[in-house]
Amino acid sequence: MSKSHRTSVCIIGAGPAGLLLSQLLANAGVDSIVIDRRDRSYIEGRIRAGVLERGTVDALTEAGVGDRMHQEGLVHEGFELAFDGERHRIDIAAHTGASVLVYGQTEVTKDLFDKRTAEGARFFFNAEDVTPEGMKTDQPTVSFTQNGTAMTVTCDYIAGCDGFHGVSRRAIPRDVLNTFERVYPFGWLGLLTERPPVSDELIYANHARGFALCSMRSQTRSRYYLQCEAGDDVANWSDTRFWEELARRIGEASAADLQTGPSIEKSIAPLRSFVAEPMRYGNLFLAGDAAHIVPPTGAKGLNLAVADVRLLSRALIERYRTGTTEHIGSYSQIVLARVWKVERFSWQLSNLMHQFPEHSAFEKRMQRAEFDYLVQSEAASKTIAENYVGLPLE
């Protein structure tokens, strides 16, 4: 038994990138189908970052899913960098005239799902053996199996929004695809707790024992991170050990305001920088983590995916409204130019704020010199602020 479906754009991946693309297309009257190998509850339950650039806030507002975000999101006009206990505030508002918004990716995903579901969007969850084919033709297909039934979606375009481990990037021939990668020799141990944050703004700390980050999801829910060894196990970290280590790394002044409590989620994430080129093959387009990964330092993952989707939706909507394919043709080139700039910022901030086991005494002194330069140079701080708040789309 098999079933066939037809749509304009078949979106592989129901994370925030795929959902936002579907919504932006729907707002312009362009039909889409969204396919994912997981179900909605699993996708909504994933714990991810929560610092939104001004461009991301604009995109979600434009999509019609900004009401709860604007009501519950926390406006941040700065953040702190700390090095061996010395703290330096990056004043985003003063340097850029803008701010960022703290609002969890989980909440963004829920808002998008609610709107897409209310508007009758077509989803296929728990899809197995998803296979995009015919990307070089004008009628590509995506085949998969759902609950034992073979499914085929015929479309004009395929959008691969299925993450680093998805099938979309792998569908591009090896002799076409170029990949660039930097795997970092450590991970981030994250803990989520129902306690007020230690500070009103984020604190990024470089300590001799390793990096630490104090973040939050709301006024009553905090998210903390510690640099840990690559291959470490969460089982090695009791809540008590985590809190004690966090207090050491952020220093006595900050730790005095730290409210500890039981963890409601704890996990370890590896760190890597990754870019795939090109981001278009025929009528297949990559967006988000399917094409690039950034280390979480600087919170650029979701924001980079949203920027991709804004440009991809513009190109597709232009095609259906006017028949023009100018922006479809330039999508990969334009997006990658911005991607590499964001990769540079995330790489720079990661190199500044982490302890690298292979670093010599000279390289450690260079880290300190870089931090001192930030403290003393308004121009250097402004550069950090401009990147943190979000670079222009083009």
C-alpha positions in Angstrom: 0.0 0.0 0.0 1.3 3.5 -0.9 0.1 7.0 -0.8 1.1 10.1 -2.9 0.9 13.8 -2.0 1.6 17.0 -3.8 2.9 20.3 -2.5 4.9 23.3 -3.6 7.7 22.9 -0.9 8.5 19.7 1.0 10.3 20.6 4.2 12.3 17.9 5.9 12.6 18.6 9.6 10.1 20.0 12.0 12.4 22.0 14.2 12.2 25.8 14.5 13.8 26.3 11.1 11.4 24.0 9.2 8.4 25.3 11.1 9.3 28.9 10.6 9.9 28.3 6.8 6.5 26.6 6.6 4.8 29.6 8.4 6.5 32.3 6.3 5.5 30.4 3.1 1.9 29.9 4.4 1.6 33.7 5.1 2.4 34.3 1.4 0.0 31.6 0.2 2.7 29.0 -0.6 1.8 25.4 0.3 4.2 23.1 2.1 4.4 19.7 3.8 6.6 19.1 6.8 8.2 15.7 7.5 10.1 14.6 10.6 11.4 11.3 11.9 10.3 12.2 15.4 7.0 13.2 16.9 5.8 16.6 18.1 6.3 15.9 21.8 9.9 14.8 21.3 10.7 17.9 19.1 9.1 20.3 21.6 11.0 18.7 24.5 14.5 19.3 23.2 16.4 21.7 25.4 18.3 24.3 23.4 19.6 27.9 23.5 17.4 30.9 24.2 19.2 34.1 23.2 17.4 35.7 20.2 19.0 38.3 17.9 16.9 41.3 16.9 16.6 39.8 13.4 15.2 36.5 14.9 12.7 38.5 17.0 11.6 40.4 13.8 11.2 37.2 11.9 9.1 35.5 14.5 7.0 38.6 14.8 6.6 38.8 11.0 5.5 35.1 11.0 2.7 35.9 13.5 4.1 33.9 16.4 5.6 36.8 18.5 2.8 37.5 21.0 4.0 35.2 23.8 7.6 35.9 23.0 7.1 39.6 23.5 5.1 39.1 26.7 7.5 36.6 28.4 10.8 37.2 26.8 13.5 39.0 28.8 15.1 42.0 27.1 18.9 42.1 27.5 20.9 45.2 26.7 24.3 43.6 27.6 26.2 40.6 28.9 29.4 40.0 30.9 32.7 38.4 30.1 34.8 37.3 33.0 38.4 36.2 33.1 39.9 34.8 36.3 37.3 36.8 38.3 37.7 40.1 36.5 34.5 41.1 34.8 33.8 43.3 31.7 30.3 44.2 30.6 29.6 44.4 26.9 27.0 47.2 26.6 24.9 46.0 23.5 22.5 48.9 23.7 25.1 51.6 23.9 27.2 50.1 21.1 24.4 49.1 18.7 21.2 50.8 19.8 19.6 47.4 19.9 19.1 44.5 22.3 18.6 40.7 22.4 15.7 38.8 23.8 16.0 35.7 26.1 13.3 33.3 25.1 13.8 29.6 25.0 14.0 27.7 21.7 11.6 25.2 23.2 9.0 28.0 23.5 9.7 29.2 20.0 9.0 25.7 18.7 5.8 25.4 20.7 4.6 28.7 19.4 5.3 27.7 15.8 3.7 24.3 16.2 0.5 25.9 17.7 0.1 28.3 14.8 0.9 25.8 12.1 -1.5 23.2 13.6 -4.3 25.8 14.1 -3.9 26.7 10.4 -4.2 23.1 9.3 -0.7 22.5 8.2 0.2 19.1 6.9 2.7 17.2 9.0 4.1 13.7 8.7 5.7 12.6 12.0 7.6 9.4 12.8 8.7 9.2 9.2 11.2 6.4 8.5 13.7 6.0 5.6 13.2 9.5 4.4 14.8 9.8 0.9 14.9 13.0 -1.2 15.3 12.2 -4.9 15.3 14.0 -8.3 16.8 17.2 -7.0 18.1 18.1 -10.4 14.6 17.8 -12.0 11.6 20.2 -11.8 9.6 17.6 -9.9 11.7 16.3 -7.0 10.3 13.8 -4.6 10.6 12.8 -0.9 9.7 9.2 -0.1 9.4 7.7 3.4 7.5 5.1 5.4 5.0 6.0 8.1 3.3 3.3 10.2 4.1 0.7 7.6 2.7 2.8 4.7 4.9 3.9 1.9 4.5 7.7 1.2 5.7 9.9 -1.6 5.6 13.7 -1.7 6.1 15.3 -5.1 7.0 19.0 -5.0 8.7 21.9 -6.7 11.4 22.4 -4.1 12.8 20.5 -1.1 14.0 22.4 2.0 16.5 20.4 4.1 16.0 21.6 7.7 16.7 18.3 9.3 19.8 19.1 11.3 23.4 17.9 11.3 22.5 14.2 11.4 19.7 14.5 8.8 19.4 13.0 5.3 19.2 16.2 3.3 22.9 17.1 3.2 23.8 13.4 2.6 21.6 13.5 -0.5 24.1 15.9 -2.2 26.8 14.0 -4.2 30.2 13.8 -2.5 31.9 15.2 -5.5 29.7 18.3 -5.2 29.7 18.9 -1.4 32.6 20.4 0.4 32.7 20.3 4.2 34.8 22.2 6.7 35.0 21.2 10.4 36.7 22.0 13.7 35.9 19.6 16.6 36.7 21.1 20.0 38.5 18.9 22.6 35.8 19.5 25.2 32.1 19.6 25.7 29.5 21.6 27.6 27.7 20.1 30.7 24.4 21.8 31.0 22.0 21.9 34.0 18.5 23.3 34.0 16.9 24.3 37.4 13.8 26.0 38.7 15.7 28.7 40.4 16.1 32.5 39.7 19.2 33.3 37.6 22.3 34.4 39.4 22.5 37.6 37.4 20.1 39.8 35.3 22.4 39.2 32.3 24.4 36.3 31.0 27.9 35.8 32.3 30.5 34.0 30.2 33.5 33.1 32.4 37.0 31.8 31.6 38.6 30.2 34.7 41.8 28.2 35.1 39.5 25.1 35.7 37.5 25.8 32.5 34.7 27.8 31.0 31.3 28.5 32.7 28.2 30.2 31.5 25.3 31.6 33.6 22.2 31.9 31.5 18.4 31.7 32.0 15.1 30.8 30.4 12.9 33.1 32.6 13.0 35.0 35.9 12.5 31.7 37.7 14.3 29.1 35.5 18.1 29.1 35.1 20.4 27.3 32.7 24.1 26.8 33.6 27.0 25.3 31.7 30.4 24.0 32.6 33.2 23.1 30.2 33.9 19.4 30.7 36.2 16.8 29.1 35.2 15.3 25.8 33.6 12.0 26.4 32.7 12.8 30.0 29.5 11.2 31.4 26.6 13.0 33.1 26.6 10.2 35.7 29.9 11.6 36.9 28.3 14.9 37.9 26.0 15.0 40.8 24.0 18.2 41.4 26.3 19.0 44.4 29.4 18.6 42.3 28.0 20.8 39.6 27.1 23.6 41.9 30.4 23.5 43.7 32.3 23.7 40.4 30.2 26.4 39.0 30.7 28.5 42.1 34.5 28.1 41.8 34.5 29.2 38.2 32.3 32.3 38.4 34.1 33.6 41.5 33.0 34.6 45.0 31.2 37.8 44.1 28.9 36.1 41.6 28.6 32.9 43.6 27.2 34.9 46.6 24.0 35.4 44.6 23.8 31.8 43.3 20.6 29.9 44.2 21.2 26.2 43.9 18.5 23.5 43.6 17.7 20.1 42.0 18.3 19.8 38.3 15.3 19.2 36.1 17.6 18.3 33.1 21.3 17.6 32.7 23.2 16.8 29.6 26.5 17.0 27.8 26.8 18.5 24.3 29.9 18.2 22.1 31.3 21.4 20.5 32.1 21.7 16.8 32.3 24.3 14.0 31.0 22.9 10.7 30.1 24.3 7.3 28.9 22.5 4.2 29.1 24.2 0.7 27.1 24.7 -1.4 23.7 25.0 0.4 21.8 24.4 -2.8 21.9 21.4 -5.1 19.3 21.6 -7.9 16.0 22.1 -6.2 17.2 21.0 -2.8 18.1 23.8 -0.3 19.8 23.3 3.0 19.0 25.5 6.0 20.1 25.6 9.6 22.1 22.8 11.2 21.8 20.7 8.1 24.4 23.1 6.5 26.3 24.5 9.5 27.0 24.1 13.2 28.5 26.7 15.5 29.7 26.1 19.1 27.1 27.4 21.5 29.4 30.2 22.7 27.5 33.3 21.6 24.2 31.5 21.1 24.2 31.6 17.3 22.8 28.3 16.2 19.1 29.1 16.2 19.7 32.6 15.0 21.8 31.4 12.1 19.0 29.0 11.1 16.4 31.7 11.2 18.5 34.0 9.0 18.8 31.1 6.4 15.1 30.6 6.5 14.3 34.3 6.0 16.4 34.4 2.9 15.1 31.1 1.6 11.5 32.1 2.1 12.1 35.3 0.3 13.6 33.4 -2.7 10.7 30.9 -2.8 8.0 33.5 -2.3 9.5 35.6 -5.1 9.5 32.6 -7.4 5.8 31.9 -6.8 4.7 35.5 -6.9 6.6 36.7 -10.0 8.3 33.7 -11.5 11.7 35.3 -10.9 14.4 33.0 -9.7 17.1 35.6 -9.0 17.2 35.0 -5.3 16.9 31.2 -5.7 20.0 31.3 -7.8 22.0 33.4 -5.3 20.7 31.8 -2.1 23.7 29.6 -1.4 26.3 32.3 -2.1 24.5 35.0 -0.1 23.8 32.8 2.9 27.3 31.3 3.1 28.9 34.8 3.1 27.0 35.5 6.3 27.5 32.0 7.7 31.2 32.3 7.6 31.1 35.6 9.5 29.0 34.1 12.2 31.3 31.1 12.4 34.2 33.4 12.8 32.5 35.1 15.8 31.6 31.9 17.5 35.1 30.5 16.9 36.7 33.7 18.2 34.5 33.8 21.4 35.1 30.1 22.0 38.9 30.5 21.7 38.8 33.4 24.1 36.6 31.9 26.8 37.7 28.2 27.0 40.6 26.3 28.5 42.3 24.3 25.7 44.3 21.3 26.9 46.8 21.7 24.1 47.5 25.4 24.7 51.0 26.5 25.6 51.8 29.1 28.2 52.2 31.6 25.4 48.7 30.9 24.0 47.2 31.3 27.5 48.9 34.7 27.8 47.4 35.6 24.4 44.0 34.8 25.7 44.5 37.1 28.6 45.9 39.8 26.3 42.8 39.5 24.1 40.5 39.9 27.1 42.5 42.9 28.4 42.3 44.5 24.9 38.5 44.1 25.0 38.4 45.8 28.4 40.5 48.7 27.3 39.2 49.2 23.7 35.7 50.6 23.1 36.1 49.6 19.4 36.8 46.0 20.3 33.8 45.8 22.6 31.6 47.4 19.9 32.7 44.6 17.5 31.6 42.0 20.0 28.3 43.8 20.5 27.6 44.1 16.8 28.1 40.4 16.3 26.2 39.4 19.4 23.1 41.4 18.5 23.2 39.9 14.9 24.8 40.8 11.6 22.6 42.1 8.7 21.1 39.5 6.4 23.1 40.8 3.4 
